[in-house]
Amino acid sequence: MKKEIVAIGMFDGVHIGHQKVLKIMVKYANKNKANTVVLTFDHLPTKQAGNLSTLDEKIVLIKSLGIKKVKVIKFDKVKNLTPKEFFNLYLKKYFGITIGYNFKFGKNKEGHAKQIKRYCKNTIIAGPIKYKGLVISSTYIKNSLKKGNIELVNTLLNRKYSLEGKVIKGYGLGKKLGFPTANISVEQNKILPNGIFASYAYINNKRYYSLTYIGKRPTFNTNKISVEIYILKFSKSIYNKKICIELISKIRDDKKFSSIGKLKNQIKEDIRVAHKYL
């Protein structure tokens, strides 16, 4: 049976720090003629608001880096294991282990990277990746996303931040304004940054220029967060179709307008500004 080398972590967003860990593992595995395995978790160990990637997106992103197998551990099944118990159950069988410098494991995050190194001599601990002097982490990227710094987020992810979902029936408010929008049902725990964004829309693998709105539509006094997309120079019906949105740049924050006329004028200006980024 061929040897296996494993990397373990939450890998939310599979950002450039994670990519470094996985590339180190692939290189280590090739050197030892071993297969690559990633162990990840089905959800975050803490109740943080939102993820950078869904579980399915994360698996696809990890495999795109040349990883042979991705195994998902149910966090609730392991959260009370001691570090030694966790290691014996999930890591002991592997020839080698690759982890990030700040990896924590076991009950109450009692286990740490150097502990794994003591348990397994064939352990590589990848150091931090910095951007302009700051250590890159999923938390840092999430905070940047919530602040609307899309260009920075895209740089740190090494790709464009995306939202996927099906086109669902909306209130028809965009159509009444003269800008028919598609309402998107996005997976519940994906981070939704508030505002209006220049974006790309992908339908049946074809890319379109678009404007994406994420917010509670304060001008119409609705309370539910909505994801709507206005595709430029597009008139086809896409109801119930799957769509992928890539956010390029934030144009402005959401706001309440005193009249429908003022909102329409602002949308026209948003479209003009969006063209600068697309």
WOPE-V255301 format. One record per pair of residues at least 24 apart in sequence whose ideal C-beta (glycine too) atoms are under 8 Angstrom apart, sorted by the first residue. I is the first residue (numbers start at 1). J is the second residue. D is the distance in Angstrom with one decimal. If there is no record, write none. Layout:
I | J | D
I | J | D
This chain:
2 | 33 | 7.5
2 | 34 | 6.5
2 | 35 | 5.4
3 | 32 | 6.2
3 | 33 | 7.1
3 | 34 | 3.9
3 | 35 | 7.2
3 | 95 | 4.0
3 | 96 | 7.8
4 | 34 | 5.8
4 | 35 | 4.9
4 | 36 | 7.4
4 | 37 | 5.1
4 | 93 | 7.9
4 | 94 | 5.4
4 | 95 | 6.1
5 | 29 | 4.5
5 | 32 | 6.8
5 | 34 | 4.8
5 | 35 | 7.4
5 | 36 | 6.0
5 | 37 | 7.1
5 | 94 | 6.3
5 | 95 | 5.8
5 | 96 | 4.2
5 | 97 | 7.2
5 | 98 | 6.6
5 | 122 | 7.9
6 | 36 | 7.9
6 | 37 | 4.6
6 | 38 | 7.1
6 | 39 | 5.9
6 | 91 | 6.6
6 | 94 | 4.4
6 | 96 | 7.5
6 | 97 | 5.6
6 | 98 | 7.3
7 | 36 | 7.6
7 | 37 | 7.6
7 | 38 | 5.2
7 | 39 | 7.4
7 | 67 | 7.9
7 | 97 | 7.5
7 | 98 | 4.4
7 | 99 | 6.7
8 | 38 | 7.3
8 | 39 | 4.3
8 | 40 | 7.4
8 | 90 | 7.5
8 | 91 | 6.9
8 | 97 | 7.2
8 | 99 | 6.1
8 | 103 | 6.9
8 | 105 | 7.5
9 | 39 | 8.0
9 | 40 | 6.5
9 | 99 | 6.8
9 | 100 | 6.0
9 | 103 | 5.8
10 | 40 | 6.4
10 | 41 | 5.6
10 | 44 | 6.4
10 | 45 | 7.6
10 | 138 | 7.2
11 | 38 | 7.2
11 | 40 | 5.2
11 | 58 | 5.9
11 | 62 | 6.4
12 | 44 | 6.9
12 | 51 | 5.4
12 | 52 | 5.1
12 | 53 | 6.1
12 | 58 | 7.0
12 | 138 | 4.5
13 | 51 | 7.6
13 | 52 | 3.1
13 | 53 | 5.2
13 | 58 | 7.9
13 | 138 | 5.4
13 | 141 | 6.0
13 | 157 | 5.9
14 | 53 | 6.4
14 | 58 | 6.1
14 | 61 | 4.0
14 | 62 | 6.1
14 | 65 | 7.8
14 | 157 | 7.6
15 | 52 | 7.4
15 | 136 | 6.0
15 | 138 | 6.5
15 | 141 | 5.8
15 | 156 | 5.3
15 | 157 | 5.3
15 | 158 | 7.3
16 | 129 | 5.7
16 | 131 | 7.9
16 | 136 | 6.2
16 | 156 | 6.0
16 | 157 | 7.3
16 | 158 | 5.1
17 | 100 | 6.8
17 | 128 | 6.9
17 | 129 | 4.3
17 | 135 | 8.0
17 | 136 | 4.5
17 | 137 | 6.9
18 | 100 | 7.5
19 | 65 | 6.4
19 | 158 | 6.4
20 | 126 | 5.6
20 | 129 | 5.4
21 | 98 | 5.9
21 | 99 | 7.0
21 | 100 | 5.2
21 | 126 | 4.5
22 | 62 | 6.8
22 | 65 | 4.9
22 | 66 | 8.0
22 | 67 | 6.4
22 | 98 | 7.8
23 | 65 | 6.8
24 | 98 | 5.6
24 | 124 | 5.9
24 | 126 | 5.3
25 | 67 | 7.8
25 | 98 | 3.9
25 | 124 | 7.5
26 | 65 | 7.0
26 | 66 | 5.1
26 | 67 | 7.3
28 | 96 | 6.2
28 | 98 | 6.3
28 | 124 | 6.0
29 | 96 | 7.7
32 | 95 | 6.8
32 | 96 | 6.8
34 | 95 | 5.8
34 | 96 | 7.0
35 | 68 | 4.9
35 | 69 | 7.2
36 | 66 | 7.1
36 | 67 | 4.9
36 | 68 | 5.0
36 | 69 | 7.3
37 | 67 | 7.4
37 | 68 | 6.7
37 | 69 | 4.7
37 | 70 | 7.7
37 | 71 | 6.5
37 | 94 | 7.1
38 | 62 | 5.2
38 | 67 | 5.2
38 | 69 | 7.2
38 | 70 | 4.8
38 | 71 | 7.2
39 | 71 | 5.3
39 | 73 | 5.9
39 | 90 | 6.2
39 | 91 | 7.8
40 | 70 | 6.6
40 | 71 | 7.6
40 | 72 | 6.0
40 | 73 | 7.1
41 | 72 | 7.1
41 | 73 | 5.3
41 | 74 | 7.7
41 | 75 | 4.6
42 | 72 | 5.4
42 | 73 | 7.1
42 | 74 | 5.3
42 | 75 | 5.9
43 | 75 | 5.5
43 | 189 | 8.0
44 | 75 | 7.7
45 | 75 | 6.0
45 | 79 | 6.9
45 | 109 | 7.3
48 | 139 | 7.7
48 | 142 | 7.4
49 | 191 | 7.5
50 | 142 | 7.0
50 | 189 | 5.8
50 | 190 | 6.3
50 | 191 | 3.6
50 | 192 | 7.3
51 | 189 | 5.4
51 | 190 | 6.0
51 | 191 | 6.6
52 | 138 | 6.0
52 | 141 | 6.2
52 | 142 | 6.4
52 | 145 | 7.4
52 | 157 | 7.3
52 | 161 | 7.5
52 | 191 | 6.4
53 | 190 | 7.9
54 | 164 | 7.8
54 | 187 | 5.0
54 | 189 | 7.6
54 | 190 | 6.2
57 | 162 | 7.9
57 | 164 | 7.6
79 | 107 | 6.7
80 | 107 | 5.3
81 | 106 | 6.0
81 | 107 | 6.2
82 | 106 | 5.4
82 | 107 | 5.9
82 | 110 | 7.1
82 | 111 | 7.9
83 | 107 | 7.8
83 | 110 | 5.5
83 | 111 | 2.9
83 | 115 | 5.9
84 | 119 | 7.7
86 | 111 | 6.7
87 | 111 | 7.5
87 | 116 | 6.7
87 | 119 | 5.1
87 | 120 | 7.9
91 | 116 | 7.0
91 | 119 | 7.4
91 | 120 | 6.9
92 | 119 | 7.5
92 | 120 | 7.6
94 | 120 | 7.6
95 | 122 | 6.1
96 | 120 | 7.3
96 | 122 | 3.7
96 | 123 | 6.9
96 | 124 | 7.2
97 | 122 | 6.8
97 | 123 | 4.6
97 | 124 | 7.4
98 | 123 | 7.5
98 | 124 | 4.8
98 | 126 | 6.7
99 | 123 | 7.0
99 | 124 | 7.6
99 | 125 | 5.9
99 | 126 | 7.1
100 | 125 | 7.5
100 | 126 | 5.4
100 | 128 | 7.9
101 | 125 | 5.5
101 | 126 | 6.4
101 | 127 | 5.4
101 | 128 | 5.9
102 | 128 | 7.4
102 | 137 | 7.8
131 | 155 | 7.3
131 | 156 | 6.2
142 | 191 | 6.1
145 | 191 | 5.6
145 | 193 | 5.1
146 | 191 | 7.0
146 | 193 | 5.9
146 | 194 | 7.9
148 | 193 | 5.7
148 | 194 | 7.5
148 | 195 | 5.5
148 | 250 | 4.0
148 | 253 | 7.4
149 | 250 | 7.6
150 | 193 | 7.5
150 | 197 | 6.6
150 | 247 | 5.0
150 | 248 | 6.7
150 | 249 | 5.5
150 | 250 | 5.3
151 | 249 | 6.1
154 | 247 | 7.7
154 | 248 | 7.8
160 | 200 | 7.3
160 | 246 | 3.9
160 | 247 | 6.5
160 | 248 | 6.7
161 | 246 | 7.2
161 | 247 | 5.0
162 | 244 | 5.7
162 | 245 | 6.2
162 | 246 | 4.9
162 | 247 | 7.3
163 | 190 | 6.3
163 | 192 | 7.4
163 | 212 | 7.9
163 | 227 | 6.5
163 | 244 | 7.5
163 | 245 | 4.7
163 | 247 | 7.5
164 | 242 | 7.0
164 | 243 | 7.2
164 | 244 | 4.8
164 | 245 | 7.5
165 | 227 | 7.3
165 | 242 | 7.4
165 | 243 | 6.7
166 | 240 | 6.1
166 | 241 | 7.0
166 | 242 | 5.7
166 | 243 | 7.4
167 | 238 | 5.1
167 | 239 | 5.4
167 | 240 | 6.1
167 | 241 | 5.3
167 | 243 | 5.9
168 | 239 | 7.9
168 | 240 | 7.7
169 | 239 | 7.1
170 | 226 | 7.4
170 | 228 | 6.9
171 | 220 | 7.8
171 | 222 | 7.9
173 | 217 | 7.0
173 | 220 | 6.1
174 | 228 | 6.3
174 | 230 | 6.5
177 | 260 | 6.9
177 | 263 | 6.8
177 | 264 | 5.5
177 | 267 | 6.8
178 | 264 | 6.6
179 | 230 | 5.1
179 | 264 | 7.9
179 | 267 | 5.5
180 | 230 | 7.3
181 | 213 | 7.0
181 | 228 | 4.0
181 | 229 | 6.1
181 | 230 | 4.9
182 | 228 | 6.8
182 | 229 | 5.1
182 | 230 | 8.0
182 | 231 | 7.1
182 | 238 | 5.7
182 | 239 | 7.9
182 | 243 | 6.8
183 | 226 | 6.5
183 | 227 | 7.0
183 | 228 | 5.5
184 | 227 | 4.4
184 | 228 | 7.1
184 | 229 | 6.3
184 | 243 | 6.1
184 | 245 | 6.9
185 | 227 | 8.0
186 | 227 | 5.3
192 | 225 | 6.0
192 | 227 | 6.5
193 | 247 | 7.5
193 | 250 | 7.4
194 | 253 | 6.8
194 | 254 | 5.5
195 | 250 | 5.1
195 | 251 | 7.2
195 | 252 | 6.3
195 | 253 | 5.2
195 | 254 | 5.7
196 | 250 | 7.3
196 | 251 | 4.7
196 | 252 | 5.3
196 | 253 | 7.9
196 | 254 | 7.0
196 | 270 | 5.4
197 | 247 | 4.8
197 | 248 | 6.9
197 | 249 | 6.7
197 | 250 | 5.4
197 | 251 | 6.3
198 | 247 | 7.9
198 | 248 | 4.6
198 | 249 | 4.8
198 | 251 | 6.1
198 | 273 | 7.4
198 | 274 | 4.0
198 | 276 | 7.7
198 | 277 | 3.9
198 | 278 | 5.6
199 | 229 | 6.9
199 | 245 | 5.3
199 | 246 | 6.0
199 | 247 | 5.3
199 | 248 | 5.7
199 | 274 | 8.0
200 | 245 | 7.2
200 | 246 | 4.4
200 | 248 | 6.6
200 | 278 | 7.4
201 | 229 | 5.6
201 | 231 | 5.4
201 | 243 | 6.0
201 | 244 | 7.3
201 | 245 | 5.7
202 | 243 | 6.8
202 | 244 | 4.2
202 | 245 | 7.8
202 | 246 | 7.4
203 | 238 | 6.0
203 | 241 | 6.0
203 | 242 | 7.9
203 | 243 | 5.5
204 | 241 | 7.6
208 | 232 | 7.0
208 | 234 | 5.8
209 | 233 | 7.7
209 | 274 | 7.3
209 | 275 | 7.7
209 | 278 | 4.5
210 | 245 | 7.2
210 | 274 | 7.9
211 | 251 | 7.7
211 | 267 | 7.8
211 | 270 | 5.9
211 | 271 | 6.0
211 | 274 | 5.1
212 | 245 | 5.5
212 | 247 | 6.5
213 | 254 | 7.6
214 | 254 | 7.7
215 | 254 | 3.6
216 | 254 | 7.3
218 | 254 | 6.6
218 | 255 | 6.9
218 | 256 | 3.8
219 | 256 | 5.3
219 | 257 | 4.7
219 | 260 | 7.5
219 | 263 | 5.4
230 | 267 | 7.8
230 | 271 | 7.6
232 | 271 | 6.8
232 | 274 | 7.7
248 | 277 | 5.0
248 | 278 | 6.6
249 | 277 | 4.4
